Amino acid sequence: MTTPVEPALVHSVRISTIVVKDARQRKDMGDIEGLADSILRNGLLQPIILTRTEQLIAGERRLEAFRMNGSTHIPALYRDELDELTLEVLELDENIQRKQLTWQEEQAAIARLHVLKQRQNPGWSQAQTATIIAKPGAVAPQQRDVSQAMMLDKMMKLFPEIAEAKTKAQALNMAVAKAKAVNRKLDVEATPEVYAAVEAKIILGDSVEVIKSVPDGSFDAIITDPPFGVDYDMRVANTVGAASSYKDTAQKYERLLTMAPDMYRVLKKDGWLLWFFGISWYERVKTVFREAGFTVDEIPVIWDRSEGRCFTNVPVHYFTKGYDVALHAFKGDPHLVQKNKPNIVRITPVAGDERELVVERPVELYQEFIRRMTIPGQVVADFFAGSGSCPAACASLKRDYFAVEQDADRRAVAIQKVQAHTPA
């Protein structure tokens, strides 16, 4: 049980006696008129903080708002009278307003501030916290900022990979995707009889290890989209517009490329390979798969996704990127089912509000390639299933499939997607 906190003694201090040192005055005081109006309507949510010599410690914008309203006195707390809880609230408030925090620190600080204010006053609302944390220049306090901070702080504790996001926006996308995936996983676990047939074909594991136990000549085609082995900032600028919870590094990508000989082995004597990759890896990918025995098309397959969002982080110098590429290679002497098709495929990306995961390829993209290279009854493998778009495309076109996914939550999303695309 939480021990009630004794309220600090609030003093009414004459404004004309308060000292504000020039060195701490803000150049940009923000929307003082808006704050002054809010104080007239709602009262002062948080008193200013003073030393015993009435030097201002915290609350310069509040002080200026009172002056603007024509007040002669302002509610104030003296620092030496504050309890530890109030001092922590003060420190958090000052840090949020003044310190250059990382997005992770800022979200944790806002969440902690709100919790502490509720301990001081059980009736305290997120809207009141939003008023406290509003920064100079803000149009209006946003309750959403507080609710997002509360959610992100909780999700970062539950799923540490979210804290590794480069930006708050990326973290929000990851958190929403993670929540959806967890719900999918719970649903799959609750109704195993519904998904048993699909689960048996989507293996939970590390593809580099799983492929070693796959028998020779198992598949007619491998169509797969591994992590790109490119830092997130580069993906945003050049290829993919949202974050992946895979941890992409060059070292990890080189490990994935060690699968090339096994991919050659597990294909039938005449089989296809389509391997999506980041364009910076083009020469390396061609070399690795040629050395494994594949005949490699010198020109990559291009997915034109320009109907969706395109990206560049230097718009004054570079065009936005609206494509992804894939290596097209084969073993033996397979023949395309659909001939004379262009190597550029124009398919609209999955809309942001329709994605189950942060990075999700459209099922239609895989359907296009599956139709070109295989016939019903043949087997297609995807060693990086992600959201399950490739095996879902296989199921919809009556091709057999085999898939691997290392993340249990993503695997659950894939299982449900495949089940939804399996003909009755």
BAPAGU-31633 format. One record per residue (C-alpha): residue number from 0; residue in three letters; chain; x, y, z. Coordinates in nm, 3 decimals. Example, Ala and Ser with C-alpha at 12.3 -4.5 7.8 and 13.67 -1.06 7.14 Angstrom:
BAPAGU-31633
n / res / chain / x / y / z
0 / Ala / A / 1.230 / -0.450 / 0.780
1 / Ser / A / 1.367 / -0.106 / 0.714
END
This chain:
BAPAGU-31633
n / res / chain / x / y / z
0 / Met / A / 0.000 / 0.000 / 0.000
1 / Thr / A / 0.134 / 0.344 / -0.092
2 / Thr / A / 0.190 / 0.581 / 0.199
3 / Pro / A / 0.003 / 0.909 / 0.146
4 / Val / A / 0.229 / 1.203 / 0.071
5 / Glu / A / 0.190 / 1.512 / 0.288
6 / Pro / A / 0.125 / 1.813 / 0.065
7 / Ala / A / 0.402 / 2.071 / 0.056
8 / Leu / A / 0.320 / 2.411 / 0.203
9 / Val / A / 0.231 / 2.653 / -0.075
10 / His / A / 0.320 / 3.018 / -0.015
11 / Ser / A / 0.176 / 3.323 / -0.184
12 / Val / A / 0.483 / 3.523 / -0.285
13 / Arg / A / 0.489 / 3.880 / -0.415
14 / Ile / A / 0.604 / 3.865 / -0.777
15 / Ser / A / 0.805 / 4.186 / -0.754
16 / Thr / A / 1.039 / 4.025 / -0.497
17 / Ile / A / 1.129 / 3.723 / -0.710
18 / Val / A / 1.478 / 3.724 / -0.860
19 / Val / A / 1.541 / 3.571 / -1.202
20 / Lys / A / 1.909 / 3.551 / -1.296
21 / Asp / A / 1.982 / 3.667 / -1.650
22 / Ala / A / 2.194 / 3.357 / -1.720
23 / Arg / A / 1.895 / 3.125 / -1.677
24 / Gln / A / 1.636 / 3.328 / -1.865
25 / Arg / A / 1.499 / 3.165 / -2.179
26 / Lys / A / 1.537 / 3.331 / -2.515
27 / Asp / A / 1.221 / 3.157 / -2.639
28 / Met / A / 0.946 / 3.162 / -2.379
29 / Gly / A / 0.699 / 2.993 / -2.611
30 / Asp / A / 0.325 / 3.048 / -2.601
31 / Ile / A / 0.301 / 3.254 / -2.281
32 / Glu / A / -0.040 / 3.392 / -2.381
33 / Gly / A / -0.178 / 3.042 / -2.411
34 / Leu / A / -0.034 / 2.944 / -2.075
35 / Ala / A / -0.170 / 3.263 / -1.915
36 / Asp / A / -0.517 / 3.186 / -2.052
37 / Ser / A / -0.495 / 2.827 / -1.926
38 / Ile / A / -0.402 / 2.951 / -1.578
39 / Leu / A / -0.700 / 3.188 / -1.574
40 / Arg / A / -0.932 / 2.905 / -1.675
41 / Asn / A / -0.786 / 2.611 / -1.483
42 / Gly / A / -0.566 / 2.759 / -1.214
43 / Leu / A / -0.195 / 2.693 / -1.164
44 / Leu / A / -0.125 / 2.320 / -1.180
45 / Gln / A / 0.224 / 2.339 / -1.035
46 / Pro / A / 0.365 / 2.620 / -0.814
47 / Ile / A / 0.699 / 2.777 / -0.897
48 / Ile / A / 1.005 / 2.679 / -0.691
49 / Leu / A / 1.216 / 2.934 / -0.502
50 / Thr / A / 1.515 / 2.951 / -0.272
51 / Arg / A / 1.472 / 3.121 / 0.064
52 / Thr / A / 1.619 / 3.435 / -0.089
53 / Glu / A / 1.335 / 3.414 / -0.344
54 / Gln / A / 1.559 / 3.333 / -0.636
55 / Leu / A / 1.369 / 3.138 / -0.903
56 / Ile / A / 1.467 / 2.772 / -0.940
57 / Ala / A / 1.187 / 2.645 / -1.162
58 / Gly / A / 0.879 / 2.790 / -1.329
59 / Glu / A / 0.993 / 3.089 / -1.536
60 / Arg / A / 0.715 / 3.052 / -1.793
61 / Arg / A / 0.454 / 3.027 / -1.516
62 / Leu / A / 0.594 / 3.339 / -1.354
63 / Glu / A / 0.577 / 3.531 / -1.682
64 / Ala / A / 0.219 / 3.412 / -1.738
65 / Phe / A / 0.117 / 3.545 / -1.396
66 / Arg / A / 0.279 / 3.879 / -1.479
67 / Met / A / 0.090 / 3.886 / -1.808
68 / Asn / A / -0.236 / 3.826 / -1.620
69 / Gly / A / -0.162 / 4.126 / -1.396
70 / Ser / A / -0.118 / 3.918 / -1.080
71 / Thr / A / 0.080 / 4.061 / -0.790
72 / His / A / 0.136 / 3.728 / -0.613
73 / Ile / A / 0.206 / 3.372 / -0.728
74 / Pro / A / 0.186 / 3.032 / -0.551
75 / Ala / A / 0.537 / 2.910 / -0.470
76 / Leu / A / 0.720 / 2.633 / -0.288
77 / Tyr / A / 1.050 / 2.677 / -0.109
78 / Arg / A / 1.299 / 2.409 / -0.198
79 / Asp / A / 1.403 / 2.336 / 0.162
80 / Glu / A / 1.041 / 2.249 / 0.250
81 / Leu / A / 0.995 / 1.993 / -0.025
82 / Asp / A / 0.972 / 1.620 / 0.045
83 / Glu / A / 1.170 / 1.367 / -0.161
84 / Leu / A / 0.874 / 1.289 / -0.386
85 / Thr / A / 0.816 / 1.653 / -0.475
86 / Leu / A / 1.189 / 1.703 / -0.533
87 / Glu / A / 1.186 / 1.413 / -0.779
88 / Val / A / 0.885 / 1.566 / -0.955
89 / Leu / A / 1.077 / 1.893 / -0.974
90 / Glu / A / 1.386 / 1.728 / -1.116
91 / Leu / A / 1.184 / 1.539 / -1.379
92 / Asp / A / 0.996 / 1.852 / -1.480
93 / Glu / A / 1.316 / 2.052 / -1.517
94 / Asn / A / 1.488 / 1.775 / -1.714
95 / Ile / A / 1.196 / 1.737 / -1.954
96 / Gln / A / 1.184 / 2.112 / -2.014
97 / Arg / A / 1.553 / 2.196 / -2.034
98 / Lys / A / 1.785 / 1.900 / -2.076
99 / Gln / A / 1.865 / 1.747 / -2.415
100 / Leu / A / 1.723 / 1.404 / -2.347
101 / Thr / A / 1.726 / 1.102 / -2.573
102 / Trp / A / 1.378 / 1.002 / -2.679
103 / Gln / A / 1.403 / 0.703 / -2.444
104 / Glu / A / 1.496 / 0.924 / -2.146
105 / Glu / A / 1.224 / 1.175 / -2.228
106 / Gln / A / 0.948 / 0.912 / -2.253
107 / Ala / A / 1.058 / 0.748 / -1.927
108 / Ala / A / 1.073 / 1.087 / -1.755
109 / Ile / A / 0.725 / 1.187 / -1.870
110 / Ala / A / 0.581 / 0.852 / -1.759
111 / Arg / A / 0.753 / 0.877 / -1.420
112 / Leu / A / 0.638 / 1.238 / -1.374
113 / His / A / 0.278 / 1.142 / -1.439
114 / Val / A / 0.294 / 0.851 / -1.194
115 / Leu / A / 0.442 / 1.073 / -0.923
116 / Lys / A / 0.183 / 1.346 / -0.976
117 / Gln / A / -0.089 / 1.085 / -0.938
118 / Arg / A / 0.070 / 0.970 / -0.612
119 / Gln / A / 0.056 / 1.327 / -0.491
120 / Asn / A / -0.297 / 1.374 / -0.618
121 / Pro / A / -0.504 / 1.063 / -0.712
122 / Gly / A / -0.731 / 1.281 / -0.925
123 / Trp / A / -0.441 / 1.403 / -1.141
124 / Ser / A / -0.505 / 1.356 / -1.515
125 / Gln / A / -0.291 / 1.303 / -1.823
126 / Ala / A / -0.418 / 1.636 / -1.953
127 / Gln / A / -0.269 / 1.807 / -1.648
128 / Thr / A / 0.066 / 1.635 / -1.703
129 / Ala / A / 0.052 / 1.745 / -2.066
130 / Thr / A / 0.019 / 2.105 / -1.951
131 / Ile / A / 0.329 / 2.071 / -1.731
132 / Ile / A / 0.549 / 1.915 / -1.999
133 / Ala / A / 0.441 / 2.149 / -2.279
134 / Lys / A / 0.758 / 2.299 / -2.423
135 / Pro / A / 0.818 / 2.651 / -2.549
136 / Gly / A / 0.667 / 2.696 / -2.892
137 / Ala / A / 0.421 / 2.408 / -2.855
138 / Val / A / 0.084 / 2.486 / -3.013
139 / Ala / A / -0.110 / 2.330 / -2.727
140 / Pro / A / -0.056 / 2.066 / -2.458
141 / Gln / A / -0.124 / 1.720 / -2.600
142 / Gln / A / -0.263 / 1.451 / -2.373
143 / Arg / A / -0.160 / 1.205 / -2.643
144 / Asp / A / 0.206 / 1.279 / -2.566
145 / Val / A / 0.155 / 1.157 / -2.210
146 / Ser / A / -0.040 / 0.844 / -2.306
147 / Gln / A / 0.226 / 0.758 / -2.565
148 / Ala / A / 0.500 / 0.803 / -2.306
149 / Met / A / 0.317 / 0.578 / -2.060
150 / Met / A / 0.275 / 0.312 / -2.328
151 / Leu / A / 0.633 / 0.331 / -2.459
152 / Asp / A / 0.783 / 0.323 / -2.111
153 / Lys / A / 0.591 / 0.003 / -2.037
154 / Met / A / 0.666 / -0.156 / -2.374
155 / Met / A / 1.040 / -0.079 / -2.347
156 / Lys / A / 1.048 / -0.266 / -2.018
157 / Leu / A / 0.860 / -0.564 / -2.163
158 / Phe / A / 1.041 / -0.566 / -2.499
159 / Pro / A / 1.392 / -0.415 / -2.472
160 / Glu / A / 1.437 / -0.415 / -2.850
161 / Ile / A / 1.188 / -0.127 / -2.871
162 / Ala / A / 1.430 / 0.087 / -2.670
163 / Glu / A / 1.688 / 0.035 / -2.944
164 / Ala / A / 1.477 / 0.231 / -3.195
165 / Lys / A / 1.646 / 0.539 / -3.332
166 / Thr / A / 1.341 / 0.765 / -3.293
167 / Lys / A / 1.020 / 0.786 / -3.096
168 / Ala / A / 0.820 / 0.746 / -3.418
169 / Gln / A / 1.004 / 0.425 / -3.500
170 / Ala / A / 0.949 / 0.298 / -3.145
171 / Leu / A / 0.576 / 0.369 / -3.167
172 / Asn / A / 0.555 / 0.166 / -3.488
173 / Met / A / 0.746 / -0.118 / -3.327
174 / Ala / A / 0.532 / -0.109 / -3.013
175 / Val / A / 0.205 / -0.121 / -3.208
176 / Ala / A / 0.336 / -0.404 / -3.426
177 / Lys / A / 0.459 / -0.595 / -3.121
178 / Ala / A / 0.123 / -0.562 / -2.949
179 / Lys / A / -0.057 / -0.694 / -3.257
180 / Ala / A / 0.187 / -0.982 / -3.289
181 / Val / A / 0.155 / -1.079 / -2.923
182 / Asn / A / -0.223 / -1.087 / -2.957
183 / Arg / A / -0.187 / -1.308 / -3.264
184 / Lys / A / 0.042 / -1.542 / -3.074
185 / Leu / A / -0.207 / -1.574 / -2.789
186 / Asp / A / -0.485 / -1.651 / -3.034
187 / Val / A / -0.282 / -1.919 / -3.211
188 / Glu / A / -0.188 / -2.079 / -2.880
189 / Ala / A / -0.550 / -2.072 / -2.762
190 / Thr / A / -0.683 / -2.255 / -3.070
191 / Pro / A / -0.412 / -2.499 / -3.181
192 / Glu / A / -0.660 / -2.722 / -3.363
193 / Val / A / -0.737 / -2.440 / -3.609
194 / Tyr / A / -0.377 / -2.379 / -3.708
195 / Ala / A / -0.214 / -2.723 / -3.668
196 / Ala / A / -0.163 / -2.788 / -4.040
197 / Val / A / -0.005 / -2.447 / -4.101
198 / Glu / A / 0.208 / -2.455 / -3.786
199 / Ala / A / 0.370 / -2.777 / -3.902
200 / Lys / A / 0.504 / -2.600 / -4.212
201 / Ile / A / 0.629 / -2.279 / -4.046
202 / Ile / A / 0.924 / -2.371 / -3.831
203 / Leu / A / 1.029 / -2.161 / -3.532
204 / Gly / A / 1.405 / -2.137 / -3.541
205 / Asp / A / 1.727 / -1.994 / -3.678
206 / Ser / A / 1.731 / -2.045 / -4.054
207 / Val / A / 2.110 / -2.083 / -4.066
208 / Glu / A / 2.075 / -2.389 / -3.844
209 / Val / A / 1.736 / -2.518 / -3.964
210 / Ile / A / 1.843 / -2.547 / -4.328
211 / Lys / A / 2.124 / -2.786 / -4.234
212 / Ser / A / 1.867 / -3.053 / -4.144
213 / Val / A / 1.655 / -3.009 / -4.458
214 / Pro / A / 1.695 / -3.304 / -4.700
215 / Asp / A / 1.862 / -3.253 / -5.038
216 / Gly / A / 1.636 / -3.163 / -5.331
217 / Ser / A / 1.334 / -3.062 / -5.120
218 / Phe / A / 1.212 / -2.751 / -5.299
219 / Asp / A / 1.124 / -2.630 / -5.647
220 / Ala / A / 1.193 / -2.268 / -5.554
221 / Ile / A / 1.326 / -2.053 / -5.272
222 / Ile / A / 1.174 / -1.705 / -5.250
223 / Thr / A / 1.289 / -1.515 / -4.944
224 / Asp / A / 1.343 / -1.169 / -4.800
225 / Pro / A / 1.611 / -1.173 / -4.527
226 / Pro / A / 1.712 / -0.877 / -4.312
227 / Phe / A / 1.903 / -0.636 / -4.534
228 / Gly / A / 2.224 / -0.613 / -4.330
229 / Val / A / 2.202 / -0.234 / -4.346
230 / Asp / A / 2.176 / 0.012 / -4.057
231 / Tyr / A / 1.824 / 0.142 / -3.995
232 / Asp / A / 1.905 / 0.498 / -4.099
233 / Met / A / 2.027 / 0.372 / -4.437
234 / Arg / A / 1.714 / 0.160 / -4.482
235 / Val / A / 1.494 / 0.460 / -4.418
236 / Ala / A / 1.691 / 0.670 / -4.661
237 / Asn / A / 1.717 / 0.418 / -4.940
238 / Thr / A / 1.495 / 0.115 / -4.917
239 / Val / A / 1.253 / 0.037 / -4.641
240 / Gly / A / 1.045 / 0.304 / -4.474
241 / Ala / A / 0.991 / 0.155 / -4.133
242 / Ala / A / 1.180 / -0.028 / -3.866
243 / Ser / A / 1.235 / -0.398 / -3.842
244 / Ser / A / 1.280 / -0.567 / -3.509
245 / Tyr / A / 1.553 / -0.775 / -3.668
246 / Lys / A / 1.892 / -0.644 / -3.568
247 / Asp / A / 2.058 / -0.583 / -3.901
248 / Thr / A / 2.435 / -0.565 / -3.909
249 / Ala / A / 2.694 / -0.650 / -4.173
250 / Gln / A / 2.825 / -0.932 / -3.954
251 / Lys / A / 2.480 / -1.087 / -3.915
252 / Tyr / A / 2.416 / -1.056 / -4.288
253 / Glu / A / 2.743 / -1.234 / -4.372
254 / Arg / A / 2.624 / -1.516 / -4.148
255 / Leu / A / 2.299 / -1.539 / -4.348
256 / Leu / A / 2.497 / -1.557 / -4.671
257 / Thr / A / 2.666 / -1.873 / -4.543
258 / Met / A / 2.332 / -2.043 / -4.624
259 / Ala / A / 2.400 / -2.017 / -5.000
260 / Pro / A / 2.556 / -2.366 / -5.042
261 / Asp / A / 2.275 / -2.524 / -4.842
262 / Met / A / 2.016 / -2.335 / -5.048
263 / Tyr / A / 2.172 / -2.484 / -5.360
264 / Arg / A / 2.165 / -2.828 / -5.197
265 / Val / A / 1.800 / -2.821 / -5.084
266 / Leu / A / 1.672 / -2.714 / -5.427
267 / Lys / A / 1.570 / -2.983 / -5.673
268 / Lys / A / 1.798 / -3.043 / -5.970
269 / Asp / A / 1.613 / -2.769 / -6.160
270 / Gly / A / 1.513 / -2.498 / -5.914
271 / Trp / A / 1.475 / -2.124 / -5.867
272 / Leu / A / 1.610 / -1.872 / -5.617
273 / Leu / A / 1.480 / -1.521 / -5.553
274 / Trp / A / 1.673 / -1.343 / -5.273
275 / Phe / A / 1.578 / -0.984 / -5.179
276 / Phe / A / 1.871 / -0.771 / -5.066
277 / Gly / A / 1.987 / -0.418 / -4.994
278 / Ile / A / 2.140 / -0.264 / -5.306
279 / Ser / A / 2.471 / -0.194 / -5.127
280 / Trp / A / 2.521 / -0.574 / -5.107
281 / Tyr / A / 2.470 / -0.636 / -5.479
282 / Glu / A / 2.822 / -0.744 / -5.578
283 / Arg / A / 2.873 / -0.949 / -5.263
284 / Val / A / 2.542 / -1.132 / -5.303
285 / Lys / A / 2.612 / -1.218 / -5.669
286 / Thr / A / 2.955 / -1.354 / -5.580
287 / Val / A / 2.835 / -1.566 / -5.289
288 / Phe / A / 2.555 / -1.737 / -5.482
289 / Arg / A / 2.769 / -1.794 / -5.791
290 / Glu / A / 3.035 / -1.958 / -5.577
291 / Ala / A / 2.763 / -2.180 / -5.428
292 / Gly / A / 2.684 / -2.312 / -5.777
293 / Phe / A / 2.393 / -2.095 / -5.891
294 / Thr / A / 2.357 / -1.940 / -6.233
295 / Val / A / 2.297 / -1.575 / -6.148
296 / Asp / A / 2.117 / -1.322 / -6.365
297 / Glu / A / 2.342 / -1.017 / -6.380
298 / Ile / A / 2.040 / -0.786 / -6.369
299 / Pro / A / 1.833 / -0.797 / -6.049
300 / Val / A / 1.456 / -0.819 / -6.029
301 / Ile / A / 1.306 / -0.485 / -5.927
302 / Trp / A / 0.995 / -0.435 / -5.717
303 / Asp / A / 0.855 / -0.093 / -5.806
304 / Arg / A / 0.679 / 0.015 / -5.488
305 / Ser / A / 0.664 / 0.383 / -5.579
306 / Glu / A / 0.287 / 0.390 / -5.536
307 / Gly / A / 0.358 / 0.376 / -5.164
308 / Arg / A / 0.583 / 0.601 / -4.959
309 / Cys / A / 0.931 / 0.666 / -5.093
310 / Phe / A / 1.226 / 0.778 / -4.885
311 / Thr / A / 1.543 / 0.978 / -4.871
312 / Asn / A / 1.704 / 1.158 / -4.581
313 / Val / A / 1.875 / 1.412 / -4.810
314 / Pro / A / 1.595 / 1.537 / -5.037
315 / Val / A / 1.799 / 1.834 / -5.162
316 / His / A / 2.053 / 1.599 / -5.323
317 / Tyr / A / 1.887 / 1.262 / -5.384
318 / Phe / A / 1.568 / 1.133 / -5.541
319 / Thr / A / 1.342 / 0.936 / -5.310
320 / Lys / A / 1.383 / 0.560 / -5.338
321 / Gly / A / 1.077 / 0.369 / -5.457
322 / Tyr / A / 1.210 / 0.021 / -5.528
323 / Asp / A / 1.354 / -0.296 / -5.376
324 / Val / A / 1.569 / -0.551 / -5.558
325 / Ala / A / 1.607 / -0.927 / -5.558
326 / Leu / A / 1.871 / -1.162 / -5.694
327 / His / A / 1.729 / -1.396 / -5.959
328 / Ala / A / 1.924 / -1.720 / -5.986
329 / Phe / A / 1.870 / -2.087 / -6.064
330 / Lys / A / 2.008 / -2.437 / -6.029
331 / Gly / A / 2.019 / -2.676 / -6.325
332 / Asp / A / 1.791 / -2.595 / -6.617
333 / Pro / A / 1.446 / -2.485 / -6.493
334 / His / A / 1.206 / -2.318 / -6.739
335 / Leu / A / 0.988 / -2.023 / -6.651
336 / Val / A / 0.617 / -2.103 / -6.649
337 / Gln / A / 0.530 / -1.751 / -6.763
338 / Lys / A / 0.780 / -1.634 / -7.020
339 / Asn / A / 0.867 / -1.287 / -7.155
340 / Lys / A / 0.768 / -1.110 / -6.834
341 / Pro / A / 0.962 / -0.792 / -6.742
342 / Asn / A / 1.205 / -0.790 / -6.452
343 / Ile / A / 1.023 / -0.489 / -6.304
344 / Val / A / 0.712 / -0.570 / -6.101
345 / Arg / A / 0.482 / -0.287 / -5.998
346 / Ile / A / 0.287 / -0.382 / -5.687
347 / Thr / A / 0.142 / -0.138 / -5.433
348 / Pro / A / 0.298 / -0.182 / -5.084
349 / Val / A / 0.090 / -0.278 / -4.783
350 / Ala / A / -0.064 / 0.038 / -4.639
351 / Gly / A / 0.061 / 0.141 / -4.297
352 / Asp / A / -0.277 / 0.096 / -4.128
353 / Glu / A / -0.312 / -0.255 / -4.275
354 / Arg / A / 0.024 / -0.396 / -4.167
355 / Glu / A / 0.041 / -0.667 / -3.907
356 / Leu / A / 0.414 / -0.608 / -3.868
357 / Val / A / 0.629 / -0.301 / -3.918
358 / Val / A / 0.794 / -0.445 / -4.231
359 / Glu / A / 0.546 / -0.642 / -4.440
360 / Arg / A / 0.555 / -0.732 / -4.809
361 / Pro / A / 0.228 / -0.761 / -5.002
362 / Val / A / 0.104 / -1.113 / -5.072
363 / Glu / A / 0.040 / -1.004 / -5.433
364 / Leu / A / 0.414 / -0.947 / -5.484
365 / Tyr / A / 0.495 / -1.307 / -5.403
366 / Gln / A / 0.199 / -1.436 / -5.600
367 / Glu / A / 0.342 / -1.270 / -5.911
368 / Phe / A / 0.678 / -1.446 / -5.880
369 / Ile / A / 0.526 / -1.779 / -5.776
370 / Arg / A / 0.305 / -1.783 / -6.087
371 / Arg / A / 0.603 / -1.708 / -6.310
372 / Met / A / 0.828 / -1.983 / -6.173
373 / Thr / A / 0.612 / -2.268 / -6.040
374 / Ile / A / 0.298 / -2.471 / -6.101
375 / Pro / A / 0.035 / -2.596 / -5.851
376 / Gly / A / 0.166 / -2.872 / -5.628
377 / Gln / A / 0.529 / -2.761 / -5.636
378 / Val / A / 0.705 / -2.662 / -5.314
379 / Val / A / 0.835 / -2.312 / -5.233
380 / Ala / A / 1.058 / -2.233 / -4.933
381 / Asp / A / 1.090 / -1.904 / -4.746
382 / Phe / A / 1.362 / -1.907 / -4.482
383 / Phe / A / 1.273 / -1.561 / -4.346
384 / Ala / A / 0.895 / -1.576 / -4.324
385 / Gly / A / 0.835 / -1.254 / -4.128
386 / Ser / A / 0.466 / -1.171 / -4.166
387 / Gly / A / 0.407 / -1.481 / -4.379
388 / Ser / A / 0.331 / -1.315 / -4.711
389 / Cys / A / 0.527 / -1.567 / -4.919
390 / Pro / A / 0.377 / -1.887 / -4.772
391 / Ala / A / 0.036 / -1.716 / -4.776
392 / Ala / A / 0.081 / -1.653 / -5.148
393 / Cys / A / 0.177 / -2.019 / -5.193
394 / Ala / A / -0.132 / -2.137 / -5.008
395 / Ser / A / -0.359 / -1.910 / -5.212
396 / Leu / A / -0.215 / -2.050 / -5.539
397 / Lys / A / -0.220 / -2.416 / -5.425
398 / Arg / A / 0.158 / -2.447 / -5.401
399 / Asp / A / 0.304 / -2.632 / -5.108
400 / Tyr / A / 0.530 / -2.433 / -4.880
401 / Phe / A / 0.797 / -2.454 / -4.612
402 / Ala / A / 0.891 / -2.152 / -4.401
403 / Val / A / 1.116 / -2.058 / -4.110
404 / Glu / A / 1.081 / -1.767 / -3.868
405 / Gln / A / 1.301 / -1.705 / -3.564
406 / Asp / A / 1.060 / -1.478 / -3.373
407 / Ala / A / 0.760 / -1.647 / -3.207
408 / Asp / A / 0.539 / -1.339 / -3.232
409 / Arg / A / 0.607 / -1.288 / -3.602
410 / Arg / A / 0.558 / -1.660 / -3.661
411 / Ala / A / 0.210 / -1.634 / -3.509
412 / Val / A / 0.126 / -1.349 / -3.748
413 / Ala / A / 0.251 / -1.562 / -4.037
414 / Ile / A / 0.048 / -1.863 / -3.928
415 / Gln / A / -0.274 / -1.664 / -3.917
416 / Lys / A / -0.205 / -1.496 / -4.249
417 / Val / A / -0.137 / -1.829 / -4.420
418 / Gln / A / -0.450 / -1.979 / -4.267
419 / Ala / A / -0.653 / -1.685 / -4.396
420 / His / A / -0.518 / -1.737 / -4.750
421 / Thr / A / -0.565 / -2.114 / -4.755
422 / Pro / A / -0.861 / -2.213 / -4.976
423 / Ala / A / -1.142 / -2.388 / -4.790
END
